[in-house]
Amino acid sequence: MCELQQKYADRGFKVLAFPCNQFGGQEPGSASEIKNFVASRCRSGLSVMDKVDVNGMNALPLFSWLKAQQPNRPFNDIPWNFEKFLIDRDGQPVARYGTGSTPKSFENKIVELLAPAKEFEKA
């Protein structure tokens, strides 16, 4: 995601990372430790939020909404870290990508969403 953030930042693309420790304890550090870790590996302005829950009763409401807007069948929960949601300029979720999806695999969709709005000709 770092590469895409850097490549398309000037066109309005922004990556928001939400660390979550619900998947095998992969994010045990404090918020500042996690942010420092990401900053040491990604110098592209990636925004790292505080650690949140994405599933269950304590899930951040944003993730409950995202999962409802972009369901993943047969189960709607986020199954593992690095699930990705693509949001358009109007704040609407348009796609959901699983852990195994690389950011490069949906770069074309990002470019499509970053394209300037087409002007409609007056009749």
CYANA upper distance limits for C-alpha pairs under 8 A (distance plus 0.5 A):
  1 MET  CA      5 GLN  CA      6.52
  1 MET  CA     15 VAL  CA      7.69
  1 MET  CA    103 PRO  CA      6.43
  2 CYS  CA      6 GLN  CA      6.72
  2 CYS  CA     42 CYS  CA      6.08
  2 CYS  CA     43 ARG  CA      7.87
  2 CYS  CA     44 SER  CA      6.28
  2 CYS  CA     45 GLY  CA      8.50
  2 CYS  CA     46 LEU  CA      7.09
  3 GLU  CA      7 LYS  CA      6.55
  3 GLU  CA     44 SER  CA      7.79
  4 LEU  CA      8 TYR  CA      6.47
  4 LEU  CA      9 ALA  CA      8.43
  4 LEU  CA    103 PRO  CA      8.05
  4 LEU  CA    107 GLU  CA      8.27
  5 GLN  CA      9 ALA  CA      5.95
  5 GLN  CA     13 PHE  CA      6.88
  5 GLN  CA     14 LYS  CA      6.61
  5 GLN  CA     15 VAL  CA      6.75
  5 GLN  CA     44 SER  CA      6.65
  5 GLN  CA     45 GLY  CA      7.76
  5 GLN  CA     46 LEU  CA      7.22
  6 GLN  CA     44 SER  CA      5.45
  6 GLN  CA     45 GLY  CA      7.86
  8 TYR  CA     12 GLY  CA      7.27
  8 TYR  CA     13 PHE  CA      5.93
  9 ALA  CA     13 PHE  CA      5.30
  9 ALA  CA     14 LYS  CA      6.79
 11 ARG  CA    114 LEU  CA      6.99
 12 GLY  CA    114 LEU  CA      7.59
 13 PHE  CA    114 LEU  CA      7.76
 14 LYS  CA     46 LEU  CA      7.75
 14 LYS  CA     47 SER  CA      8.37
 15 VAL  CA     46 LEU  CA      6.13
 15 VAL  CA     47 SER  CA      6.77
 16 LEU  CA     46 LEU  CA      7.00
 16 LEU  CA     47 SER  CA      5.41
 16 LEU  CA     48 VAL  CA      6.48
 16 LEU  CA     49 MET  CA      7.48
 17 ALA  CA     46 LEU  CA      7.81
 17 ALA  CA     47 SER  CA      6.54
 17 ALA  CA     48 VAL  CA      5.21
 17 ALA  CA     49 MET  CA      6.47
 18 PHE  CA     48 VAL  CA      6.64
 18 PHE  CA     49 MET  CA      5.65
 18 PHE  CA     50 ASP  CA      7.03
 18 PHE  CA     51 LYS  CA      6.58
 18 PHE  CA     52 VAL  CA      7.07
 19 PRO  CA     27 GLU  CA      7.08
 19 PRO  CA     34 ILE  CA      8.23
 19 PRO  CA     48 VAL  CA      7.99
 19 PRO  CA     49 MET  CA      7.50
 19 PRO  CA     50 ASP  CA      7.23
 19 PRO  CA     51 LYS  CA      5.17
 19 PRO  CA     52 VAL  CA      6.83
 20 CYS  CA     26 GLN  CA      8.27
 20 CYS  CA     27 GLU  CA      6.58
 20 CYS  CA     51 LYS  CA      5.88
 20 CYS  CA     52 VAL  CA      5.78
 20 CYS  CA     53 ASP  CA      6.26
 20 CYS  CA     54 VAL  CA      7.53
 20 CYS  CA     81 ASN  CA      7.77
 21 ASN  CA     25 GLY  CA      5.49
 21 ASN  CA     26 GLN  CA      6.19
 21 ASN  CA     27 GLU  CA      5.17
 21 ASN  CA     28 PRO  CA      6.74
 21 ASN  CA     51 LYS  CA      7.94
 21 ASN  CA     52 VAL  CA      8.17
 21 ASN  CA     53 ASP  CA      7.82
 22 GLN  CA     26 GLN  CA      8.28
 22 GLN  CA     53 ASP  CA      7.21
 22 GLN  CA     54 VAL  CA      8.35
 22 GLN  CA     55 ASN  CA      8.48
 23 PHE  CA     80 TRP  CA      6.34
 23 PHE  CA     81 ASN  CA      6.94
 27 GLU  CA     34 ILE  CA      8.01
 29 GLY  CA     33 GLU  CA      6.14
 29 GLY  CA     34 ILE  CA      6.51
 30 SER  CA     34 ILE  CA      6.71
 30 SER  CA     51 LYS  CA      8.47
 31 ALA  CA     35 LYS  CA      6.66
 31 ALA  CA     49 MET  CA      8.38
 31 ALA  CA     50 ASP  CA      5.97
 31 ALA  CA     51 LYS  CA      6.72
 32 SER  CA     36 ASN  CA      6.55
 33 GLU  CA     37 PHE  CA      6.63
 34 ILE  CA     38 VAL  CA      6.74
 35 LYS  CA     39 ALA  CA      6.53
 35 LYS  CA     48 VAL  CA      6.50
 36 ASN  CA     40 SER  CA      6.62
 37 PHE  CA     41 ARG  CA      7.22
 38 VAL  CA     42 CYS  CA      6.28
 38 VAL  CA     48 VAL  CA      8.25
 39 ALA  CA     43 ARG  CA      6.34
 39 ALA  CA     46 LEU  CA      8.45
 42 CYS  CA     46 LEU  CA      7.59
 52 VAL  CA     59 ALA  CA      7.63
 52 VAL  CA     60 LEU  CA      6.91
 53 ASP  CA     58 ASN  CA      6.60
 53 ASP  CA     59 ALA  CA      5.06
 53 ASP  CA     60 LEU  CA      6.44
 54 VAL  CA     58 ASN  CA      8.23
 54 VAL  CA     59 ALA  CA      5.03
 54 VAL  CA     60 LEU  CA      6.42
 54 VAL  CA     63 PHE  CA      6.11
 54 VAL  CA     64 SER  CA      7.87
 54 VAL  CA     78 ILE  CA      7.50
 55 ASN  CA     59 ALA  CA      5.38
 55 ASN  CA     60 LEU  CA      8.48
 55 ASN  CA     63 PHE  CA      8.15
 55 ASN  CA     64 SER  CA      8.06
 55 ASN  CA     77 ASP  CA      6.49
 55 ASN  CA     78 ILE  CA      7.15
 59 ALA  CA     63 PHE  CA      7.13
 59 ALA  CA     64 SER  CA      7.14
 60 LEU  CA     64 SER  CA      7.22
 61 PRO  CA     65 TRP  CA      6.69
 62 LEU  CA     66 LEU  CA      6.60
 63 PHE  CA     67 LYS  CA      6.44
 64 SER  CA     68 ALA  CA      6.76
 65 TRP  CA     69 GLN  CA      6.66
 66 LEU  CA     70 GLN  CA      6.52
 66 LEU  CA     85 PHE  CA      8.02
 66 LEU  CA     93 PRO  CA      7.27
 67 LYS  CA     71 PRO  CA      5.72
 67 LYS  CA     72 ASN  CA      7.93
 67 LYS  CA     76 ASN  CA      6.85
 67 LYS  CA     77 ASP  CA      7.71
 67 LYS  CA     78 ILE  CA      8.44
 68 ALA  CA     76 ASN  CA      8.30
 69 GLN  CA     93 PRO  CA      7.14
 70 GLN  CA     93 PRO  CA      7.38
 70 GLN  CA     94 VAL  CA      7.87
 70 GLN  CA     95 ALA  CA      7.00
 70 GLN  CA     96 ARG  CA      6.58
 71 PRO  CA     76 ASN  CA      6.03
 72 ASN  CA     76 ASN  CA      5.35
 72 ASN  CA     77 ASP  CA      8.09
 72 ASN  CA     96 ARG  CA      8.39
 78 ILE  CA     83 GLU  CA      7.21
 79 PRO  CA     83 GLU  CA      8.47
 80 TRP  CA     99 THR  CA      7.00
 81 ASN  CA     99 THR  CA      6.89
 82 PHE  CA     98 GLY  CA      7.67
 82 PHE  CA     99 THR  CA      5.44
 83 GLU  CA     96 ARG  CA      7.97
 83 GLU  CA     97 TYR  CA      6.42
 83 GLU  CA     98 GLY  CA      5.26
 83 GLU  CA     99 THR  CA      5.35
 84 LYS  CA     96 ARG  CA      6.23
 84 LYS  CA     97 TYR  CA      5.45
 84 LYS  CA     98 GLY  CA      6.84
 84 LYS  CA     99 THR  CA      7.90
 85 PHE  CA     93 PRO  CA      7.17
 85 PHE  CA     94 VAL  CA      8.16
 85 PHE  CA     95 ALA  CA      6.32
 85 PHE  CA     96 ARG  CA      5.02
 85 PHE  CA     97 TYR  CA      6.79
 86 LEU  CA     93 PRO  CA      6.25
 86 LEU  CA     94 VAL  CA      6.28
 86 LEU  CA     95 ALA  CA      5.65
 86 LEU  CA     96 ARG  CA      6.78
 86 LEU  CA    110 ILE  CA      8.31
 87 ILE  CA     91 GLY  CA      6.18
 87 ILE  CA     92 GLN  CA      5.79
 87 ILE  CA     93 PRO  CA      4.74
 87 ILE  CA     94 VAL  CA      6.21
 87 ILE  CA     95 ALA  CA      7.80
 88 ASP  CA     92 GLN  CA      5.89
 88 ASP  CA     93 PRO  CA      6.85
 88 ASP  CA     94 VAL  CA      7.06
 88 ASP  CA    113 LEU  CA      6.75
 89 ARG  CA    113 LEU  CA      8.02
 89 ARG  CA    114 LEU  CA      8.41
 97 TYR  CA    101 SER  CA      6.38
101 SER  CA    105 SER  CA      6.97
102 THR  CA    106 PHE  CA      7.90
103 PRO  CA    107 GLU  CA      6.75
106 PHE  CA    110 ILE  CA      7.11
107 GLU  CA    111 VAL  CA      6.75
108 ASN  CA    112 GLU  CA      6.64
109 LYS  CA    113 LEU  CA      6.74
110 ILE  CA    114 LEU  CA      6.69
111 VAL  CA    115 ALA  CA      6.77
